Amino acid sequence: FQVYQGDLPPLGVPLNLKAEARPGGKVRLTWGAVDGASAYQIFRQAPGEPALSAWQRSSGTEFIDTPTVDGQYVYAVASIRQSNDQESLSGQSSPVQVTASATAPGGRACAAGQSA
């Protein structure tokens, strides 16, 4: 039970954010759970974008991004607390960078049914 006046106090910042480049240009994000979080706000900066911006929400501590453009991506995450029809957002985690590429290193695109 918690008593507060005014705005709902935010929870802690999620720790240990990791971004892993996966086959097909996907990016797997994982981070540590925050006690009491109802969801997490993912922030993303795609190639050509000037800064991180609120992008997606996740109900768990893992998210798979499927970027449509290859390049360098930056991610951060914040915890979301909801109570009594109010919502608060924690500060952002430390940002992480990853390069998303739909083409395997040294690989080349192949037509269907052909091997490289």
N, CA, C and O atoms as a GROMACS GRO file, in nm:
protein
  464
    1PHE      N    1   0.085  -0.118   0.000
    1PHE     CA    2   0.000   0.000   0.000
    1PHE      C    3   0.088   0.123   0.000
    1PHE      O    4   0.179   0.133   0.082
    2GLN      N    5   0.062   0.216  -0.091
    2GLN     CA    6   0.144   0.336  -0.100
    2GLN      C    7   0.054   0.458  -0.107
    2GLN      O    8  -0.045   0.459  -0.180
    3VAL      N    9   0.088   0.560  -0.032
    3VAL     CA   10   0.014   0.686  -0.033
    3VAL      C   11   0.099   0.791  -0.102
    3VAL      O   12   0.218   0.805  -0.071
    4TYR      N   13   0.040   0.864  -0.195
    4TYR     CA   14   0.113   0.971  -0.263
    4TYR      C   15   0.016   1.084  -0.295
    4TYR      O   16  -0.105   1.063  -0.305
    5GLN      N   17   0.071   1.201  -0.311
    5GLN     CA   18  -0.010   1.316  -0.349
    5GLN      C   19   0.035   1.362  -0.487
    5GLN      O   20   0.155   1.362  -0.516
    6GLY      N   21  -0.060   1.400  -0.570
    6GLY     CA   22  -0.024   1.447  -0.703
    6GLY      C   23  -0.002   1.332  -0.799
    6GLY      O   24  -0.078   1.235  -0.801
    7ASP      N   25   0.103   1.343  -0.879
    7ASP     CA   26   0.130   1.245  -0.984
    7ASP      C   27   0.180   1.113  -0.927
    7ASP      O   28   0.241   1.108  -0.820
    8LEU      N   29   0.154   1.006  -0.999
    8LEU     CA   30   0.200   0.873  -0.963
    8LEU      C   31   0.352   0.868  -0.976
    8LEU      O   32   0.406   0.897  -1.083
    9PRO      N   33   0.423   0.832  -0.868
    9PRO     CA   34   0.570   0.826  -0.876
    9PRO      C   35   0.614   0.714  -0.972
    9PRO      O   36   0.553   0.607  -0.974
   10PRO      N   37   0.719   0.739  -1.050
   10PRO     CA   38   0.765   0.635  -1.142
   10PRO      C   39   0.840   0.525  -1.068
   10PRO      O   40   0.885   0.542  -0.955
   11LEU      N   41   0.852   0.410  -1.136
   11LEU     CA   42   0.932   0.299  -1.085
   11LEU      C   43   1.077   0.318  -1.127
   11LEU      O   44   1.114   0.420  -1.185
   12GLY      N   45   1.158   0.218  -1.097
   12GLY     CA   46   1.298   0.224  -1.134
   12GLY      C   47   1.321   0.208  -1.284
   12GLY      O   48   1.232   0.166  -1.358
   13VAL      N   49   1.441   0.244  -1.326
   13VAL     CA   50   1.483   0.231  -1.464
   13VAL      C   51   1.521   0.085  -1.491
   13VAL      O   52   1.592   0.025  -1.410
   14PRO      N   53   1.476   0.027  -1.602
   14PRO     CA   54   1.518  -0.110  -1.635
   14PRO      C   55   1.670  -0.115  -1.658
   14PRO      O   56   1.728  -0.026  -1.719
   15LEU      N   57   1.732  -0.222  -1.608
   15LEU     CA   58   1.876  -0.238  -1.620
   15LEU      C   59   1.910  -0.349  -1.719
   15LEU      O   60   1.824  -0.428  -1.758
   16ASN      N   61   2.035  -0.351  -1.759
   16ASN     CA   62   2.090  -0.458  -1.844
   16ASN      C   63   2.023  -0.470  -1.981
   16ASN      O   64   2.001  -0.581  -2.030
   17LEU      N   65   1.990  -0.357  -2.043
   17LEU     CA   66   1.935  -0.362  -2.178
   17LEU      C   67   2.042  -0.415  -2.273
   17LEU      O   68   2.156  -0.368  -2.274
   18LYS      N   69   2.002  -0.514  -2.353
   18LYS     CA   70   2.092  -0.572  -2.453
   18LYS      C   71   2.020  -0.576  -2.586
   18LYS      O   72   1.900  -0.604  -2.593
   19ALA      N   73   2.094  -0.549  -2.693
   19ALA     CA   74   2.041  -0.557  -2.829
   19ALA      C   75   2.129  -0.653  -2.907
   19ALA      O   76   2.251  -0.638  -2.912
   20GLU      N   77   2.066  -0.752  -2.969
   20GLU     CA   78   2.140  -0.854  -3.043
   20GLU      C   79   2.089  -0.860  -3.186
   20GLU      O   80   1.970  -0.879  -3.210
   21ALA      N   81   2.182  -0.843  -3.283
   21ALA     CA   82   2.145  -0.856  -3.424
   21ALA      C   83   2.115  -1.002  -3.452
   21ALA      O   84   2.191  -1.091  -3.414
   22ARG      N   85   2.003  -1.027  -3.519
   22ARG     CA   86   1.959  -1.163  -3.551
   22ARG      C   87   1.950  -1.180  -3.702
   22ARG      O   88   1.950  -1.081  -3.775
   23PRO      N   89   1.944  -1.304  -3.750
   23PRO     CA   90   1.931  -1.326  -3.895
   23PRO      C   91   1.808  -1.255  -3.952
   23PRO      O   92   1.708  -1.236  -3.884
   24GLY      N   93   1.819  -1.218  -4.078
   24GLY     CA   94   1.707  -1.154  -4.147
   24GLY      C   95   1.690  -1.008  -4.111
   24GLY      O   96   1.586  -0.949  -4.139
   25GLY      N   97   1.791  -0.947  -4.050
   25GLY     CA   98   1.785  -0.806  -4.015
   25GLY      C   99   1.708  -0.776  -3.889
   25GLY      O  100   1.682  -0.660  -3.859
   26LYS      N  101   1.670  -0.879  -3.813
   26LYS     CA  102   1.594  -0.858  -3.689
   26LYS      C  103   1.688  -0.818  -3.575
   26LYS      O  104   1.809  -0.842  -3.579
   27VAL      N  105   1.629  -0.757  -3.473
   27VAL     CA  106   1.702  -0.718  -3.353
   27VAL      C  107   1.626  -0.768  -3.232
   27VAL      O  108   1.507  -0.741  -3.216
   28ARG      N  109   1.694  -0.842  -3.146
   28ARG     CA  110   1.633  -0.894  -3.022
   28ARG      C  111   1.678  -0.806  -2.906
   28ARG      O  112   1.797  -0.790  -2.881
   29LEU      N  113   1.580  -0.749  -2.837
   29LEU     CA  114   1.606  -0.666  -2.719
   29LEU      C  115   1.567  -0.743  -2.594
   29LEU      O  116   1.462  -0.808  -2.591
   30THR      N  117   1.649  -0.738  -2.491
   30THR     CA  118   1.617  -0.796  -2.361
   30THR      C  119   1.663  -0.700  -2.253
   30THR      O  120   1.758  -0.624  -2.272
   31TRP      N  121   1.593  -0.703  -2.137
   31TRP     CA  122   1.630  -0.617  -2.025
   31TRP      C  123   1.578  -0.678  -1.896
   31TRP      O  124   1.495  -0.770  -1.899
   32GLY      N  125   1.626  -0.627  -1.784
   32GLY     CA  126   1.584  -0.677  -1.654
   32GLY      C  127   1.447  -0.624  -1.615
   32GLY      O  128   1.412  -0.509  -1.644
   33ALA      N  129   1.369  -0.710  -1.550
   33ALA     CA  130   1.235  -0.672  -1.505
   33ALA      C  131   1.243  -0.569  -1.392
   33ALA      O  132   1.337  -0.569  -1.314
   34VAL      N  133   1.143  -0.484  -1.386
   34VAL     CA  134   1.129  -0.387  -1.277
   34VAL      C  135   1.004  -0.426  -1.198
   34VAL      O  136   0.895  -0.436  -1.254
   35ASP      N  137   1.020  -0.449  -1.067
   35ASP     CA  138   0.906  -0.487  -0.983
   35ASP      C  139   0.796  -0.383  -0.993
   35ASP      O  140   0.820  -0.264  -0.977
   36GLY      N  141   0.674  -0.430  -1.019
   36GLY     CA  142   0.559  -0.341  -1.025
   36GLY      C  143   0.530  -0.282  -1.162
   36GLY      O  144   0.428  -0.216  -1.180
   37ALA      N  145   0.617  -0.305  -1.259
   37ALA     CA  146   0.596  -0.248  -1.393
   37ALA      C  147   0.480  -0.320  -1.461
   37ALA      O  148   0.472  -0.442  -1.460
   38SER      N  149   0.391  -0.242  -1.521
   38SER     CA  150   0.279  -0.299  -1.596
   38SER      C  151   0.318  -0.323  -1.741
   38SER      O  152   0.258  -0.406  -1.808
   39ALA      N  153   0.419  -0.250  -1.788
   39ALA     CA  154   0.468  -0.263  -1.925
   39ALA      C  155   0.600  -0.186  -1.935
   39ALA      O  156   0.648  -0.130  -1.836
   40TYR      N  157   0.655  -0.184  -2.055
   40TYR     CA  158   0.780  -0.112  -2.080
   40TYR      C  159   0.766  -0.032  -2.208
   40TYR      O  160   0.707  -0.078  -2.306
   41GLN      N  161   0.820   0.089  -2.206
   41GLN     CA  162   0.822   0.175  -2.324
   41GLN      C  163   0.958   0.160  -2.390
   41GLN      O  164   1.061   0.184  -2.327
   42ILE      N  165   0.959   0.121  -2.517
   42ILE     CA  166   1.083   0.108  -2.593
   42ILE      C  167   1.102   0.235  -2.674
   42ILE      O  168   1.010   0.283  -2.740
   43PHE      N  169   1.223   0.287  -2.669
   43PHE     CA  170   1.261   0.404  -2.747
   43PHE      C  171   1.358   0.357  -2.855
   43PHE      O  172   1.441   0.270  -2.831
   44ARG      N  173   1.345   0.415  -2.975
   44ARG     CA  174   1.432   0.373  -3.085
   44ARG      C  175   1.475   0.494  -3.167
   44ARG      O  176   1.399   0.588  -3.188
   45GLN      N  177   1.600   0.488  -3.212
   45GLN     CA  178   1.652   0.584  -3.308
   45GLN      C  179   1.700   0.503  -3.429
   45GLN      O  180   1.799   0.430  -3.420
   46ALA      N  181   1.630   0.517  -3.540
   46ALA     CA  182   1.663   0.445  -3.663
   46ALA      C  183   1.761   0.528  -3.745
   46ALA      O  184   1.780   0.646  -3.718
   47PRO      N  185   1.824   0.466  -3.846
   47PRO     CA  186   1.915   0.542  -3.932
   47PRO      C  187   1.845   0.664  -3.990
   47PRO      O  188   1.733   0.656  -4.040
   48GLY      N  189   1.913   0.778  -3.984
   48GLY     CA  190   1.858   0.902  -4.037
   48GLY      C  191   1.772   0.980  -3.940
   48GLY      O  192   1.736   1.094  -3.968
   49GLU      N  193   1.738   0.921  -3.826
   49GLU     CA  194   1.658   0.993  -3.726
   49GLU      C  195   1.751   1.067  -3.630
   49GLU      O  196   1.858   1.016  -3.597
   50PRO      N  197   1.711   1.188  -3.586
   50PRO     CA  198   1.802   1.270  -3.506
   50PRO      C  199   1.816   1.228  -3.360
   50PRO      O  200   1.915   1.261  -3.295
   51ALA      N  201   1.718   1.156  -3.306
   51ALA     CA  202   1.722   1.124  -3.163
   51ALA      C  203   1.632   1.004  -3.133
   51ALA      O  204   1.552   0.962  -3.217
   52LEU      N  205   1.647   0.951  -3.012
   52LEU     CA  206   1.557   0.847  -2.964
   52LEU      C  207   1.416   0.904  -2.951
   52LEU      O  208   1.399   1.019  -2.911
   53SER      N  209   1.316   0.823  -2.984
   53SER     CA  210   1.178   0.864  -2.963
   53SER      C  211   1.097   0.743  -2.919
   53SER      O  212   1.132   0.629  -2.950
   54ALA      N  213   0.988   0.769  -2.845
   54ALA     CA  214   0.900   0.661  -2.800
   54ALA      C  215   0.853   0.586  -2.923
   54ALA      O  216   0.810   0.646  -3.021
   55TRP      N  217   0.862   0.451  -2.918
   55TRP     CA  218   0.838   0.373  -3.039
   55TRP      C  219   0.735   0.262  -3.017
   55TRP      O  220   0.632   0.263  -3.084
   56GLN      N  221   0.759   0.168  -2.927
   56GLN     CA  222   0.669   0.055  -2.904
   56GLN      C  223   0.657   0.031  -2.754
   56GLN      O  224   0.742   0.074  -2.675
   57ARG      N  225   0.551  -0.038  -2.716
   57ARG     CA  226   0.537  -0.085  -2.578
   57ARG      C  227   0.546  -0.237  -2.577
   57ARG      O  228   0.507  -0.304  -2.672
   58SER      N  229   0.597  -0.289  -2.466
   58SER     CA  230   0.609  -0.433  -2.450
   58SER      C  231   0.557  -0.471  -2.312
   58SER      O  232   0.583  -0.402  -2.214
   59SER      N  233   0.483  -0.581  -2.306
   59SER     CA  234   0.432  -0.628  -2.177
   59SER      C  235   0.535  -0.714  -2.104
   59SER      O  236   0.520  -0.741  -1.984
   60GLY      N  237   0.640  -0.756  -2.174
   60GLY     CA  238   0.743  -0.839  -2.114
   60GLY      C  239   0.880  -0.776  -2.125
   60GLY      O  240   0.893  -0.658  -2.160
   61THR      N  241   0.983  -0.855  -2.093
   61THR     CA  242   1.120  -0.804  -2.092
   61THR      C  243   1.200  -0.849  -2.214
   61THR      O  244   1.322  -0.860  -2.210
   62GLU      N  245   1.129  -0.876  -2.322
   62GLU     CA  246   1.193  -0.913  -2.448
   62GLU      C  247   1.108  -0.860  -2.562
   62GLU      O  248   0.985  -0.858  -2.554
   63PHE      N  249   1.176  -0.816  -2.668
   63PHE     CA  250   1.104  -0.764  -2.785
   63PHE      C  251   1.188  -0.792  -2.908
   63PHE      O  252   1.311  -0.778  -2.905
   64ILE      N  253   1.124  -0.831  -3.018
   64ILE     CA  254   1.192  -0.852  -3.145
   64ILE      C  255   1.150  -0.740  -3.240
   64ILE      O  256   1.032  -0.725  -3.273
   65ASP      N  257   1.249  -0.663  -3.285
   65ASP     CA  258   1.225  -0.558  -3.383
   65ASP      C  259   1.259  -0.615  -3.521
   65ASP      O  260   1.354  -0.691  -3.536
   66THR      N  261   1.179  -0.578  -3.619
   66THR     CA  262   1.204  -0.618  -3.758
   66THR      C  263   1.218  -0.492  -3.841
   66THR      O  264   1.124  -0.453  -3.911
   67PRO      N  265   1.335  -0.428  -3.835
   67PRO     CA  266   1.354  -0.303  -3.910
   67PRO      C  267   1.338  -0.324  -4.060
   67PRO      O  268   1.371  -0.430  -4.113
   68THR      N  269   1.289  -0.222  -4.127
   68THR     CA  270   1.273  -0.229  -4.273
   68THR      C  271   1.394  -0.170  -4.345
   68THR      O  272   1.406  -0.183  -4.467
   69VAL      N  273   1.483  -0.105  -4.270
   69VAL     CA  274   1.602  -0.043  -4.328
   69VAL      C  275   1.724  -0.096  -4.253
   69VAL      O  276   1.727  -0.097  -4.130
   70ASP      N  277   1.826  -0.140  -4.329
   70ASP     CA  278   1.950  -0.182  -4.266
   70ASP      C  279   2.024  -0.061  -4.212
   70ASP      O  280   2.011   0.050  -4.264
   71GLY      N  281   2.102  -0.082  -4.107
   71GLY     CA  282   2.183   0.026  -4.053
   71GLY      C  283   2.195   0.020  -3.903
   71GLY      O  284   2.157  -0.078  -3.839
   72GLN      N  285   2.248   0.129  -3.847
   72GLN     CA  286   2.274   0.141  -3.704
   72GLN      C  287   2.147   0.188  -3.632
   72GLN      O  288   2.088   0.290  -3.668
   73TYR      N  289   2.106   0.114  -3.529
   73TYR     CA  290   1.990   0.148  -3.448
   73TYR      C  291   2.034   0.169  -3.304
   73TYR      O  292   2.127   0.104  -3.256
   74VAL      N  293   1.967   0.260  -3.236
   74VAL     CA  294   1.992   0.285  -3.094
   74VAL      C  295   1.860   0.262  -3.021
   74VAL      O  296   1.754   0.305  -3.066
   75TYR      N  297   1.867   0.192  -2.907
   75TYR     CA  298   1.748   0.161  -2.829
   75TYR      C  299   1.769   0.200  -2.683
   75TYR      O  300   1.882   0.202  -2.634
   76ALA      N  301   1.660   0.231  -2.616
   76ALA     CA  302   1.655   0.248  -2.471
   76ALA      C  303   1.517   0.201  -2.427
   76ALA      O  304   1.427   0.186  -2.509
   77VAL      N  305   1.502   0.176  -2.297
   77VAL     CA  306   1.373   0.127  -2.246
   77VAL      C  307   1.343   0.195  -2.112
   77VAL      O  308   1.435   0.231  -2.038
   78ALA      N  309   1.215   0.212  -2.082
   78ALA     CA  310   1.171   0.270  -1.955
   78ALA      C  311   1.057   0.184  -1.901
   78ALA      O  312   0.984   0.121  -1.977
   79SER      N  313   1.043   0.181  -1.769
   79SER     CA  314   0.932   0.106  -1.709
   79SER      C  315   0.807   0.194  -1.703
   79SER      O  316   0.815   0.317  -1.690
   80ILE      N  317   0.692   0.129  -1.713
   80ILE     CA  318   0.564   0.198  -1.705
   80ILE      C  319   0.492   0.148  -1.580
   80ILE      O  320   0.481   0.028  -1.556
   81ARG      N  321   0.446   0.242  -1.501
   81ARG     CA  322   0.368   0.208  -1.381
   81ARG      C  323   0.227   0.260  -1.401
   81ARG      O  324   0.207   0.375  -1.440
   82GLN      N  325   0.127   0.174  -1.374
   82GLN     CA  326  -0.013   0.215  -1.385
   82GLN      C  327  -0.084   0.184  -1.254
   82GLN      O  328  -0.070   0.075  -1.198
   83SER      N  329  -0.161   0.282  -1.206
   83SER     CA  330  -0.238   0.265  -1.084
   83SER      C  331  -0.344   0.374  -1.076
   83SER      O  332  -0.317   0.489  -1.108
   84ASN      N  333  -0.465   0.336  -1.035
   84ASN     CA  334  -0.574   0.432  -1.016
   84ASN      C  335  -0.593   0.524  -1.137
   84ASN      O  336  -0.603   0.646  -1.121
   85ASP      N  337  -0.598   0.466  -1.255
   85ASP     CA  338  -0.617   0.542  -1.379
   85ASP      C  339  -0.508   0.644  -1.405
   85ASP      O  340  -0.529   0.739  -1.480
   86GLN      N  341  -0.392   0.626  -1.345
   86GLN     CA  342  -0.276   0.711  -1.372
   86GLN      C  343  -0.165   0.626  -1.429
   86GLN      O  344  -0.161   0.504  -1.410
   87GLU      N  345  -0.073   0.692  -1.499
   87GLU     CA  346   0.041   0.622  -1.556
   87GLU      C  347   0.164   0.709  -1.540
   87GLU      O  348   0.159   0.831  -1.556
   88SER      N  349   0.277   0.645  -1.507
   88SER     CA  350   0.403   0.718  -1.499
   88SER      C  351   0.511   0.638  -1.569
   88SER      O  352   0.507   0.515  -1.574
   89LEU      N  353   0.606   0.710  -1.623
   89LEU     CA  354   0.715   0.652  -1.699
   89LEU      C  355   0.846   0.681  -1.627
   89LEU      O  356   0.871   0.794  -1.586
   90SER      N  357   0.929   0.577  -1.612
   90SER     CA  358   1.059   0.596  -1.548
   90SER      C  359   1.153   0.669  -1.644
   90SER      O  360   1.118   0.698  -1.758
   91GLY      N  361   1.271   0.698  -1.595
   91GLY     CA  362   1.375   0.747  -1.684
   91GLY      C  363   1.416   0.637  -1.781
   91GLY      O  364   1.381   0.520  -1.762
   92GLN      N  365   1.490   0.674  -1.884
   92GLN     CA  366   1.534   0.577  -1.983
   92GLN      C  367   1.658   0.503  -1.936
   92GLN      O  368   1.741   0.556  -1.862
   93SER      N  369   1.669   0.378  -1.979
   93SER     CA  370   1.790   0.300  -1.955
   93SER      C  371   1.907   0.361  -2.032
   93SER      O  372   1.888   0.450  -2.114
   94SER      N  373   2.025   0.312  -2.004
   94SER     CA  374   2.140   0.349  -2.087
   94SER      C  375   2.114   0.299  -2.228
   94SER      O  376   2.070   0.185  -2.244
   95PRO      N  377   2.141   0.380  -2.330
   95PRO     CA  378   2.113   0.336  -2.466
   95PRO      C  379   2.213   0.230  -2.513
   95PRO      O  380   2.327   0.225  -2.467
   96VAL      N  381   2.167   0.145  -2.605
   96VAL     CA  382   2.253   0.045  -2.668
   96VAL      C  383   2.242   0.061  -2.819
   96VAL      O  384   2.139   0.105  -2.871
   97GLN      N  385   2.349   0.024  -2.889
   97GLN     CA  386   2.352   0.034  -3.035
   97GLN      C  387   2.369  -0.105  -3.095
   97GLN      O  388   2.433  -0.192  -3.037
   98VAL      N  389   2.310  -0.123  -3.213
   98VAL     CA  390   2.323  -0.249  -3.285
   98VAL      C  391   2.307  -0.219  -3.434
   98VAL      O  392   2.235  -0.128  -3.473
   99THR      N  393   2.376  -0.297  -3.516
   99THR     CA  394   2.362  -0.284  -3.660
   99THR      C  395   2.271  -0.393  -3.712
   99THR      O  396   2.300  -0.512  -3.696
  100ALA      N  397   2.161  -0.354  -3.773
  100ALA     CA  398   2.067  -0.448  -3.832
  100ALA      C  399   2.099  -0.462  -3.980
  100ALA      O  400   2.112  -0.362  -4.050
  101SER      N  401   2.110  -0.586  -4.027
  101SER     CA  402   2.139  -0.611  -4.168
  101SER      C  403   2.063  -0.735  -4.213
  101SER      O  404   2.078  -0.842  -4.154
  102ALA      N  405   1.984  -0.720  -4.316
  102ALA     CA  406   1.907  -0.833  -4.370
  102ALA      C  407   1.996  -0.925  -4.453
  102ALA      O  408   1.956  -1.038  -4.483
  103THR      N  409   2.116  -0.879  -4.490
  103THR     CA  410   2.210  -0.959  -4.568
  103THR      C  411   2.320  -1.009  -4.476
  103THR      O  412   2.382  -0.931  -4.405
  104ALA      N  413   2.343  -1.138  -4.478
  104ALA     CA  414   2.450  -1.197  -4.397
  104ALA      C  415   2.585  -1.140  -4.440
  104ALA      O  416   2.604  -1.112  -4.558
  105PRO      N  417   2.678  -1.123  -4.346
  105PRO     CA  418   2.811  -1.072  -4.382
  105PRO      C  419   2.876  -1.161  -4.486
  105PRO      O  420   2.881  -1.283  -4.470
  106GLY      N  421   2.926  -1.100  -4.595
  106GLY     CA  422   2.992  -1.176  -4.699
  106GLY      C  423   2.896  -1.254  -4.786
  106GLY      O  424   2.938  -1.320  -4.881
  107GLY      N  425   2.768  -1.248  -4.755
  107GLY     CA  426   2.669  -1.324  -4.830
  107GLY      C  427   2.618  -1.246  -4.949
  107GLY      O  428   2.648  -1.128  -4.966
  108ARG      N  429   2.540  -1.314  -5.030
  108ARG     CA  430   2.475  -1.244  -5.140
  108ARG      C  431   2.332  -1.292  -5.150
  108ARG      O  432   2.300  -1.404  -5.108
  109ALA      N  433   2.249  -1.211  -5.205
  109ALA     CA  434   2.109  -1.248  -5.219
  109ALA      C  435   2.097  -1.361  -5.321
  109ALA      O  436   2.168  -1.363  -5.421
  110CYS      N  437   2.008  -1.454  -5.296
  110CYS     CA  438   1.987  -1.569  -5.384
  110CYS      C  439   1.842  -1.573  -5.427
  110CYS      O  440   1.752  -1.535  -5.352
  111ALA      N  441   1.821  -1.619  -5.547
  111ALA     CA  442   1.685  -1.640  -5.594
  111ALA      C  443   1.627  -1.762  -5.523
  111ALA      O  444   1.702  -1.850  -5.478
  112ALA      N  445   1.498  -1.768  -5.514
  112ALA     CA  446   1.433  -1.881  -5.447
  112ALA      C  447   1.477  -2.011  -5.512
  112ALA      O  448   1.480  -2.023  -5.634
  113GLY      N  449   1.510  -2.108  -5.428
  113GLY     CA  450   1.548  -2.239  -5.478
  113GLY      C  451   1.695  -2.252  -5.514
  113GLY      O  452   1.739  -2.360  -5.551
  114GLN      N  453   1.773  -2.143  -5.504
  114GLN     CA  454   1.916  -2.148  -5.532
  114GLN      C  455   1.993  -2.136  -5.402
  114GLN      O  456   1.945  -2.078  -5.305
  115SER      N  457   2.113  -2.190  -5.401
  115SER     CA  458   2.198  -2.176  -5.283
  115SER      C  459   2.313  -2.084  -5.314
  115SER      O  460   2.352  -2.067  -5.430
  116ALA      N  461   2.367  -2.026  -5.209
  116ALA     CA  462   2.477  -1.931  -5.228
  116ALA      C  463   2.608  -2.003  -5.250
  116ALA      O  464   2.712  -1.940  -5.268
   0.00000   0.00000   0.00000
